[in-house]
């Protein structure tokens, strides 16, 4: 079993079910390059195990993953942004392509890269305090970890465009209405318990058949299209040369309203 010590991740196995927790509650579990690299290593190790399923969540009561580390992103060059985007997409692919089912158990904020990681899971359960959104356009950016591709495939193109173009945050009721969230629960404890129970129900079935069913569904609806992700990465990283990206991220860090120029 996985024994490596991680700085930002907790992983344990109970009754052949993996529990993957992003453990940066003081940073609202934000995604940095270091966090993504740890996630990649951990997911590679998980893929070698014969688990019934994985419950993926964030530590603390405030956030699943509140997004990427904006302070680190603000100073990136185009090439650095492309590598960061490539790393985030790699991790989302690893999540999506795990042989066993993986459920995103979202408590609190799932914004930006956080929602993108949840979208890479097989489906999303949430607590009633969950908040979802892809606010990248408010920073002069676009989603870069697969969000432009997976969100449209999960909830449909028009709903996806509304969420991406406005950058609005939506609550769990709205998320359920549009098919982003499968089930919602009163609190985090119930959320984790029911996600675990769902995987226990899967344990009654052939793990080989479940794995093949996952592959058939993912390939059938063309999740994570490689060309689409490549285009997303190229646009995401090119925006790091724009005035609006520099202004948007700086305004976020300075806690003021951005003054965009459209270039």
C-alpha positions as a Markdown table, in Angstrom:
| # | Residue | x | y | z |
|---|---|---|---|---|
| 1 | Unk | 0.0 | 0.0 | 0.0 |
| 2 | Unk | 1.0 | 3.6 | -0.4 |
| 3 | Unk | 3.4 | 4.6 | 2.3 |
| 4 | Unk | 5.1 | 7.8 | 0.9 |
| 5 | Unk | 4.8 | 10.9 | 3.2 |
| 6 | Unk | 3.4 | 13.9 | 1.4 |
| 7 | Unk | 3.4 | 17.5 | 2.6 |
| 8 | Unk | 0.0 | 18.4 | 1.2 |
| 9 | Unk | -1.9 | 15.2 | 0.7 |
| 10 | Unk | -3.3 | 12.5 | 3.0 |
| 11 | Unk | -4.1 | 9.1 | 1.7 |
| 12 | Unk | -5.4 | 6.1 | 3.6 |
| 13 | Unk | -7.2 | 2.8 | 2.8 |
| 14 | Unk | -10.2 | 1.4 | 4.7 |
| 15 | Unk | -12.0 | -1.7 | 3.6 |
| 16 | Unk | -10.3 | -1.5 | 0.2 |
| 17 | Unk | -11.6 | 2.0 | -0.3 |
| 18 | Unk | -9.1 | 4.8 | -0.8 |
| 19 | Unk | -9.5 | 8.2 | 0.9 |
| 20 | Unk | -7.6 | 11.0 | -0.9 |
| 21 | Unk | -7.6 | 14.3 | 1.0 |
| 22 | Unk | -5.9 | 17.5 | -0.2 |
| 23 | Unk | -4.5 | 18.8 | 3.1 |
| 24 | Unk | -3.9 | 22.6 | 2.9 |
| 25 | Unk | -6.9 | 23.9 | 4.9 |
| 26 | Unk | -5.1 | 27.1 | 5.8 |
| 27 | Unk | -4.8 | 27.8 | 2.0 |
| 28 | Unk | -8.3 | 26.6 | 1.3 |
| 29 | Unk | -6.5 | 23.6 | -0.4 |
| 30 | Unk | -5.3 | 25.7 | -3.3 |
| 31 | Unk | -3.4 | 24.1 | -6.1 |
| 32 | Unk | 0.3 | 25.0 | -6.4 |
| 33 | Unk | 2.9 | 23.4 | -8.6 |
| 34 | Unk | 4.2 | 21.4 | -5.5 |
| 35 | Unk | 0.7 | 20.2 | -4.7 |
| 36 | Unk | 0.0 | 19.1 | -8.3 |
| 37 | Unk | 3.3 | 17.2 | -8.4 |
| 38 | Unk | 2.4 | 15.4 | -5.1 |
| 39 | Unk | -1.0 | 14.6 | -6.5 |
| 40 | Unk | 0.5 | 13.1 | -9.6 |
| 41 | Unk | 2.9 | 10.9 | -7.6 |
| 42 | Unk | 0.1 | 9.8 | -5.3 |
| 43 | Unk | -2.3 | 9.1 | -8.2 |
| 44 | Unk | 0.3 | 7.0 | -10.0 |
| 45 | Unk | 0.7 | 4.9 | -6.8 |
| 46 | Unk | -3.1 | 4.6 | -6.4 |
| 47 | Unk | -3.3 | 3.3 | -10.0 |
| 48 | Unk | -1.1 | 0.4 | -9.0 |
| 49 | Unk | -3.4 | -0.7 | -6.3 |
| 50 | Unk | -6.5 | -2.9 | -6.7 |
| 51 | Unk | -9.0 | -0.6 | -4.8 |
| 52 | Unk | -12.8 | -0.7 | -5.0 |
| 53 | Unk | -12.9 | 3.0 | -5.4 |
| 54 | Unk | -11.6 | 6.4 | -4.1 |
| 55 | Unk | -13.2 | 9.2 | -2.2 |
| 56 | Unk | -11.5 | 12.5 | -3.0 |
| 57 | Unk | -12.1 | 15.5 | -0.8 |
| 58 | Unk | -10.4 | 18.5 | 0.8 |
| 59 | Unk | -9.4 | 19.0 | 4.4 |
| 60 | Unk | -11.2 | 21.5 | 6.7 |
| 61 | Unk | -14.8 | 22.8 | 6.5 |
| 62 | Unk | -14.3 | 25.7 | 4.0 |
| 63 | Unk | -13.1 | 24.2 | 0.8 |
| 64 | Unk | -12.7 | 21.2 | -1.4 |
| 65 | Unk | -10.2 | 23.1 | -3.5 |
| 66 | Unk | -10.6 | 26.9 | -3.8 |
| 67 | Unk | -8.6 | 27.1 | -7.0 |
| 68 | Unk | -5.0 | 27.5 | -8.1 |
| 69 | Unk | -2.4 | 29.6 | -6.3 |
| 70 | Unk | -3.0 | 33.1 | -7.9 |
| 71 | Unk | 0.1 | 34.6 | -6.3 |
| 72 | Unk | 2.3 | 32.1 | -8.0 |
| 73 | Unk | 0.5 | 32.4 | -11.3 |
| 74 | Unk | 0.7 | 36.1 | -11.4 |
| 75 | Unk | 4.5 | 36.2 | -12.2 |
| 76 | Unk | 4.5 | 33.3 | -14.7 |
| 77 | Unk | 5.9 | 33.6 | -18.2 |
| 78 | Unk | 4.0 | 32.1 | -21.1 |
| 79 | Unk | 6.3 | 29.0 | -21.1 |
| 80 | Unk | 5.9 | 28.6 | -17.3 |
| 81 | Unk | 2.2 | 28.9 | -17.6 |
| 82 | Unk | 2.1 | 26.3 | -20.3 |
| 83 | Unk | 4.1 | 23.9 | -18.1 |
| 84 | Unk | 1.8 | 24.6 | -15.1 |
| 85 | Unk | -1.2 | 24.0 | -17.3 |
| 86 | Unk | 0.3 | 20.8 | -18.7 |
| 87 | Unk | 0.9 | 19.6 | -15.1 |
| 88 | Unk | -2.7 | 20.4 | -14.1 |
| 89 | Unk | -4.1 | 18.6 | -17.2 |
| 90 | Unk | -1.8 | 15.6 | -16.5 |
| 91 | Unk | -3.2 | 15.3 | -12.9 |
| 92 | Unk | -6.8 | 15.6 | -14.2 |
| 93 | Unk | -6.1 | 12.9 | -16.8 |
| 94 | Unk | -4.7 | 10.7 | -14.0 |
| 95 | Unk | -7.9 | 11.2 | -12.0 |
| 96 | Unk | -10.1 | 10.5 | -14.9 |
| 97 | Unk | -8.2 | 7.4 | -16.0 |
| 98 | Unk | -8.0 | 5.6 | -12.7 |
| 99 | Unk | -9.3 | 2.1 | -13.3 |
| 100 | Unk | -11.4 | 2.2 | -10.2 |
| 101 | Unk | -14.2 | 4.7 | -9.6 |
| 102 | Unk | -13.4 | 8.0 | -7.9 |
| 103 | Unk | -16.0 | 10.2 | -6.3 |
| 104 | Unk | -15.4 | 13.9 | -5.7 |
| 105 | Unk | -16.8 | 14.7 | -2.2 |
| 106 | Unk | -17.1 | 18.5 | -2.4 |
| 107 | Unk | -17.5 | 20.5 | 0.8 |
| 108 | Unk | -17.3 | 24.3 | 0.6 |
| 109 | Unk | -15.6 | 26.0 | -2.4 |
| 110 | Unk | -14.8 | 24.1 | -5.6 |
| 111 | Unk | -13.6 | 26.9 | -7.8 |
| 112 | Unk | -11.3 | 27.2 | -10.8 |
| 113 | Unk | -8.8 | 24.3 | -10.7 |
| 114 | Unk | -10.8 | 22.8 | -7.8 |
| 115 | Unk | -13.9 | 22.4 | -10.0 |
| 116 | Unk | -11.7 | 21.1 | -12.8 |
| 117 | Unk | -10.3 | 18.4 | -10.6 |
| 118 | Unk | -13.9 | 17.5 | -9.4 |
| 119 | Unk | -15.0 | 17.3 | -13.0 |
| 120 | Unk | -12.2 | 14.8 | -13.8 |
| 121 | Unk | -13.8 | 12.4 | -11.2 |
| 122 | Unk | -16.5 | 10.0 | -12.2 |
| 123 | Unk | -19.2 | 12.1 | -10.5 |
| 124 | Unk | -19.6 | 14.7 | -7.8 |
| 125 | Unk | -21.4 | 14.4 | -4.4 |
| 126 | Unk | -21.6 | 17.7 | -2.4 |
| 127 | Unk | -22.6 | 19.0 | 1.0 |
| 128 | Unk | -25.2 | 21.8 | 1.1 |
| 129 | Unk | -22.5 | 24.5 | 1.7 |
| 130 | Unk | -20.7 | 23.6 | -1.6 |
| 131 | Unk | -20.0 | 26.5 | -4.0 |
| 132 | Unk | -18.9 | 25.9 | -7.6 |
| 133 | Unk | -17.5 | 28.1 | -10.3 |
| 134 | Unk | -14.9 | 28.8 | -12.9 |
| 135 | Unk | -14.0 | 32.4 | -12.3 |
| 136 | Unk | -10.8 | 32.5 | -14.5 |
| 137 | Unk | -12.2 | 35.2 | -16.9 |
| 138 | Unk | -12.3 | 37.6 | -13.9 |
| 139 | Unk | -8.5 | 37.2 | -13.8 |
| 140 | Unk | -8.1 | 37.6 | -17.6 |
| 141 | Unk | -7.7 | 33.9 | -18.1 |
| 142 | Unk | -9.6 | 30.8 | -19.0 |
| 143 | Unk | -9.9 | 27.4 | -17.2 |
| 144 | Unk | -6.7 | 25.5 | -18.0 |
| 145 | Unk | -6.9 | 22.1 | -16.3 |
| 146 | Unk | -9.6 | 20.7 | -18.6 |
| 147 | Unk | -12.5 | 22.8 | -17.5 |
| 148 | Unk | -13.4 | 24.1 | -21.0 |
| 149 | Unk | -13.7 | 20.6 | -22.2 |
| 150 | Unk | -15.1 | 18.6 | -19.4 |
| 151 | Unk | -17.7 | 21.0 | -18.1 |
| 152 | Unk | -19.5 | 21.2 | -21.4 |
| 153 | Unk | -19.6 | 17.4 | -21.7 |
| 154 | Unk | -20.9 | 17.0 | -18.2 |
| 155 | Unk | -23.7 | 19.7 | -18.1 |
| 156 | Unk | -24.0 | 20.7 | -21.8 |
| 157 | Unk | -22.5 | 23.5 | -23.9 |
| 158 | Unk | -24.9 | 26.3 | -23.1 |
| 159 | Unk | -24.8 | 25.8 | -19.3 |
| 160 | Unk | -21.0 | 25.6 | -19.5 |
| 161 | Unk | -20.8 | 28.8 | -21.5 |
| 162 | Unk | -22.9 | 30.6 | -18.9 |
| 163 | Unk | -20.7 | 29.5 | -16.1 |
| 164 | Unk | -17.4 | 30.2 | -17.8 |
| 165 | Unk | -18.4 | 33.5 | -19.5 |
| 166 | Unk | -19.9 | 35.0 | -16.4 |
| 167 | Unk | -17.4 | 33.6 | -13.9 |
| 168 | Unk | -20.4 | 33.3 | -11.5 |
| 169 | Unk | -20.4 | 31.0 | -8.5 |
| 170 | Unk | -23.4 | 28.7 | -8.1 |
| 171 | Unk | -24.8 | 26.9 | -5.1 |
| 172 | Unk | -25.5 | 23.2 | -4.7 |
| 173 | Unk | -29.1 | 23.6 | -5.6 |
| 174 | Unk | -28.3 | 25.1 | -9.0 |
| 175 | Unk | -25.5 | 22.6 | -9.4 |
| 176 | Unk | -27.9 | 19.7 | -9.0 |
| 177 | Unk | -30.5 | 21.3 | -11.3 |
| 178 | Unk | -28.0 | 21.4 | -14.2 |
| 179 | Unk | -26.5 | 18.0 | -13.5 |
| 180 | Unk | -23.2 | 19.0 | -12.1 |
| 181 | Unk | -23.8 | 17.4 | -8.8 |
| 182 | Unk | -25.4 | 14.0 | -8.5 |
| 183 | Unk | -26.4 | 14.0 | -4.8 |
| 184 | Unk | -26.3 | 16.6 | -2.0 |
| 185 | Unk | -26.0 | 16.1 | 1.8 |
| 186 | Unk | -26.5 | 18.2 | 4.9 |
| 187 | Unk | -22.9 | 18.2 | 6.1 |
| 188 | Unk | -19.4 | 17.0 | 5.4 |
| 189 | Unk | -19.8 | 14.0 | 7.7 |
| 190 | Unk | -22.8 | 12.7 | 5.8 |
| 191 | Unk | -21.2 | 13.5 | 2.5 |
| 192 | Unk | -18.1 | 11.3 | 3.2 |
| 193 | Unk | -20.3 | 8.6 | 4.7 |
| 194 | Unk | -22.6 | 8.4 | 1.7 |
| 195 | Unk | -19.7 | 8.6 | -0.9 |
| 196 | Unk | -18.2 | 5.7 | 1.0 |
| 197 | Unk | -21.5 | 3.8 | 1.0 |
| 198 | Unk | -21.8 | 4.2 | -2.7 |
| 199 | Unk | -18.4 | 2.6 | -3.3 |
| 200 | Unk | -19.4 | -0.2 | -0.9 |
| 201 | Unk | -22.4 | -0.9 | -3.2 |
| 202 | Unk | -20.0 | -1.0 | -6.1 |
| 203 | Unk | -17.9 | -3.7 | -4.2 |
| 204 | Unk | -20.8 | -6.2 | -4.8 |
| 205 | Unk | -20.1 | -6.1 | -8.5 |
| 206 | Unk | -17.2 | -7.3 | -10.7 |
| 207 | Unk | -14.4 | -4.8 | -10.4 |
| 208 | Unk | -13.2 | -5.8 | -13.9 |
| 209 | Unk | -16.7 | -5.0 | -15.3 |
| 210 | Unk | -16.9 | -1.7 | -13.4 |
| 211 | Unk | -13.5 | -0.7 | -14.8 |
| 212 | Unk | -14.5 | -1.6 | -18.3 |
| 213 | Unk | -17.8 | 0.2 | -18.0 |
| 214 | Unk | -16.0 | 3.3 | -16.9 |
| 215 | Unk | -13.7 | 3.1 | -19.9 |
| 216 | Unk | -16.6 | 2.6 | -22.3 |
| 217 | Unk | -18.5 | 5.6 | -20.9 |
| 218 | Unk | -15.5 | 7.9 | -20.9 |
| 219 | Unk | -14.4 | 6.9 | -24.4 |
| 220 | Unk | -18.0 | 6.9 | -25.7 |
| 221 | Unk | -18.6 | 10.5 | -24.7 |
| 222 | Unk | -15.1 | 11.6 | -25.6 |
| 223 | Unk | -14.1 | 13.0 | -22.2 |
| 224 | Unk | -10.7 | 14.8 | -22.1 |
| 225 | Unk | -10.3 | 15.2 | -25.9 |
| 226 | Unk | -6.6 | 15.5 | -26.4 |
| 227 | Unk | -6.9 | 18.2 | -29.2 |
| 228 | Unk | -9.3 | 20.2 | -27.1 |
| 229 | Unk | -7.0 | 20.1 | -24.1 |
| 230 | Unk | -4.1 | 21.1 | -26.3 |
| 231 | Unk | -6.0 | 24.1 | -27.6 |
| 232 | Unk | -7.1 | 25.0 | -24.0 |
| 233 | Unk | -3.4 | 24.9 | -22.8 |
| 234 | Unk | -2.2 | 27.1 | -25.7 |
| 235 | Unk | -4.9 | 29.7 | -25.1 |
| 236 | Unk | -4.4 | 29.6 | -21.3 |
| 237 | Unk | -0.6 | 30.1 | -21.5 |
| 238 | Unk | -0.8 | 32.7 | -24.3 |
| 239 | Unk | -3.0 | 34.9 | -22.0 |
| 240 | Unk | -0.1 | 35.3 | -19.6 |
| 241 | Unk | 1.3 | 37.9 | -22.1 |
| 242 | Unk | -1.9 | 39.9 | -22.0 |
| 243 | Unk | -2.5 | 43.1 | -20.0 |
| 244 | Unk | -5.9 | 41.8 | -18.8 |
| 245 | Unk | -4.3 | 38.7 | -17.2 |
| 246 | Unk | -1.7 | 40.8 | -15.4 |
| 247 | Unk | -4.3 | 43.3 | -14.3 |
| 248 | Unk | -6.8 | 40.7 | -13.3 |
| 249 | Unk | -4.5 | 38.6 | -11.1 |
| 250 | Unk | -2.9 | 41.7 | -9.5 |
| 251 | Unk | -6.3 | 43.2 | -8.7 |
| 252 | Unk | -7.2 | 39.8 | -7.1 |
| 253 | Unk | -4.1 | 39.9 | -4.9 |
| 254 | Unk | -4.7 | 43.6 | -4.0 |
| 255 | Unk | -8.4 | 42.9 | -3.3 |
| 256 | Unk | -9.6 | 45.6 | -5.7 |
| 257 | Unk | -11.8 | 45.6 | -8.8 |
| 258 | Unk | -9.9 | 44.9 | -12.0 |
| 259 | Unk | -9.8 | 47.5 | -14.8 |
| 260 | Unk | -9.6 | 45.5 | -18.0 |
| 261 | Unk | -8.6 | 46.9 | -21.4 |
| 262 | Unk | -9.6 | 44.0 | -23.5 |
| 263 | Unk | -6.0 | 43.0 | -24.6 |
